[in-house]
Amino acid sequence: EEPPCKPAADTLPHGCMAVREELKTLWKFFTVPTFCILVVKGVFETIPYTVFGHFTLFFQLAGIESGKVAVVLSAGLLAAAAGVCLGGLIGDRLSGRIGPGGRPLTSQLSLAFNIPLVSGMLLGSAPHEGKFWLYLVLIALWGLLGHWTNCGTNYPILAQIVPVSSRNRVMAWEAAIEDSIAGAIGPILVAQLAERAFGYDFGAVKGRRPGMDALSAVALGKALAATICIPMVSAFALTSLLYWSYPRDIRTSQQRHSNGKEASRAAA
């Protein structure tokens, strides 16, 4: 169903009134349990991608030449583009076969693939030269299998739990909140873990030319693995709550829509 026509520009709220109306809308979103779950789990899911920039340094410390590092990272991004499309397809198929539970299941499958792939890439073996093909395959699989959540789970769910006229705003608010919080946490977390827990020295590495340093690669790899895998496990657990809240909020949204239609008919 198409959203209602936009009101004329002179009827839209301006200035402080617009801000107040938007905050009221955001508050209404937070009264929907599924939205709250998606925001919190989205923060955990986004934290791993805020530290992706450190992979360049990790691969260089592991002995991979800079040109090959570029190939590995590009392969991961290209695979992620395909993975997003695959996630949407799988989410639709599972939802069509098993109902609302197919959406959270899609997310959990993706997270379940993520954890061993990332662990194998960062912790699987001691870094040394000759791992180019291993890193290439693992990061491509991560891109292909680990990016199903947004298109397969989050966005379709958000589109069903709010009125049609609020779909764009609910997606924008969900992305803004989770991206800003995760962006503030991820880089600080990986830096603190690397230096304080695993003995990595950013200052010493910064003053050296890029090249193999197995000890630094191990320390940075452990910090990255912790920053990625622990939030993913948390997101996996939080996704389980959607099996309860999502069907409930769909029914609530459908009932609200039916009541609105009946009120419109009565007014006519």
N, C-alpha and C positions, 0 to 999 in steps of 0.2 A: 504494500500500500504506500502510495506517495505521501510525503509530509504535506501539511497544509501550506497554502501560499504564504509567502513572506508579507508581513504588514508593511504598509508604506513607511518610508524613512522617517517622516515626521511624527509617526506614532511610536517609534522605538525609544527606549529610555536612553538618556544621555548622562555623561559625567558620573557623579557619585551614585545617581539612581541606577545606572547600568551596572556599576560595581556591586551595589547592594543586591540587585536582581540576580546577578551571576552567582554571588555567594549563597543566596537562598536556594538557587538551583543545585549548587554543589552540596549544600546541606541535605537536600532531598535525596541526592545520590547516595550519601553516606547512611541514609536510613534503609538502604537496600543491602541486606547482608552479603549478597554475591558481589556487589561492587566493592565492599570493604575487603573481602577475601582476595579479590583479583588485584587490588592495589597493593596489599601487603605481600602477597606471593609474587607480584610483579616486581617489587623492589628486590626481593631475593633473586629472582630470575635475571634481573638487569645488572646486578653487581658484577657478575663474571665478565660481561661485555665492556664494562668501564675500564678493565685492566688489560684489554686485548693489545693495547699499544706496547705493553712490556714484552710481548712475545718476540718482537724484533730483537731486543737485547738478549732474551733467553736463547734464541736460535744462534745468534752470533757467539755467545759464550759457549754454546755447545759445539762450536767448531764449524758451523755452516757459513759458507761464503755469503757476502752481502747480496750478490746477485741471485743466489739460490734462495736466500731468505725471502726476497721479493716474490719469487715464484711460489714458495710455500704459502705466504700470506695471501697472494692473489688467488691461488687455488681455493683457499678457505673461503674467501669472499664470494667467489663464483659459485662454489658448492652451496653456500648459504642462500644465495638467490634462488637456486633450484630447490633447496630445502624448504623455503618459505612456501613456494607453490605446492610442493609435496605435502606439507603440513595442512594446507587448506583442503586439499583433495582427501587426505586421510581423515581429517576431522569431519568432513561432510559424509564420507562413507560410513564411518563408525556411528555418527549421529543418526544416519538413516537406518542403520541396522539395529542398534540397541537403544535408541532414544537419547534423552538428555545426557545420560551417563557417558555417551561417546565423546563428548567435548572434554571433560576432565581426563578421561582415559587417554586421549590424544596427547595432552600435556604431560601426563605421567610417563607415557612411553618415550617421549622425546627426552625428558629428564633422565630416565633410566638408561638411555643410550649415551647421554652426555657424560655421565660420571665415569664409567670405565674408559671411555675414549680419552677424556682429558687426563685421567690418572695415568693411563698408559703412555701418553705423550710426554707428560711432565715428570713422572716418577718411575716409569716402567723399566728403565735401564740407565746405567751410568752414561752421561753425555760424552760422546767422543766423535771424531770425524767419521763420516760414512753413514750418518743417520738421515741423510736428506730424504730418501725415499720413504723411510718409516714415518718421518714427520709429515711428509706430503700426503701420504695415504690417511693418516690419523686425522689431520686437520680437515681434509676433504670429507671424511666420514662424519666428523663433528658438524661441519657445515650442512651436510645433506640431512642428517638425522636429528640434529639438535636445535632446529629453528622452527619447530612446528607450533609453538605455543601461541603466538599472536594470531596468526591467520587461522589456525585450526581450533583454537579454544577461546582466547580472550575477546577478540573482536566479535565473533558470532554470538557469544554469550551476552556481551554488552548491548548488542543490537536487539536482543530479545527481552531484556529486563527493564527497559525504559520506554516511554512513549516514542513514537516515530519521530516527533519533532525534536527530541533531545538526543538522538543518536550521535550526531557529530560532536556535541558538547561532552557527552559522557566519555567518548573515546579520547577526546583531547585532554580532559581532566585526568583521566586514568594514566595516560602516557606522560603528562607533565609532572604529576606527583611522583610516579615511580622513577622516572628518569632523573629528576632533580635530586631525590633522596639517594638513589643508588650512585649517582655521579659524585655526590659529596662523601660517600662512605668508601667506595671501592678503591680508588687510588691511595687514600690514606691507609686503609687496612692492609693492602699488599705491601706498602712501604714499611709500615710498622712491623708486620710479621717477618719480612725479609731481614730487617736489621736487628730487631730485638729477639726474635725467636730462633732464627736460622743462621745468624752471623754474617749476613750479606752486607757489604760495604759499598753503598752507592758512590761515595766520594772517591774511593780507590779505583773503581771501575771507570768512572767518568774521566779520570785522568789518563787512561790507557787507550791505545788504539784498539779498535774492534778485533777480537780474536778469541781463540779458545781459552777458557778458564773453567775447568771442570768443577772446582769447588764452588765458584760463584754461580755456575749454572745449576748445580744441585740446590743451593740455598734459595735462589730465585725461583726455581721450579717448585720447591716445596711451598713457598709463599703463594705462588700463583695457584697451585693445586688446592691449597686450603681456602683461598679467597674465592675460588670457583666452585669446588665440590661441596663445601659446607652449606653455602646458600642454596645450591641446587637440591641438596637433601631436604633442607627446610622447605623449599618451594614444593617438593614432591609431597611432603606431609600436609602442607596447607591445602594443596589441590584436592585432597581427600574430602575436605569440607564442602566442596562444590557438589558432591553427590547428594548432599542434603539440601543445600541452599538453592541451587540452580533450578531444580524442578519446582520448588516452592515459589520462587520469584517469577518464574514463567507464568504460573497459575495466577499469581497476584496481578501481573501486568495484563494478562488476558482478561481478567475480571474487570480491571479498571477500564480497559478499552471497551468492553461490552457495556459497562455502565455509562460510559461517555456517549456511546452510540444511542442508547436508550434515552438519555437525557436530551440529545439533539433531536430525536424523533418527537419526543414529547413537546419540546419547544416549538417545533415546526407545526 
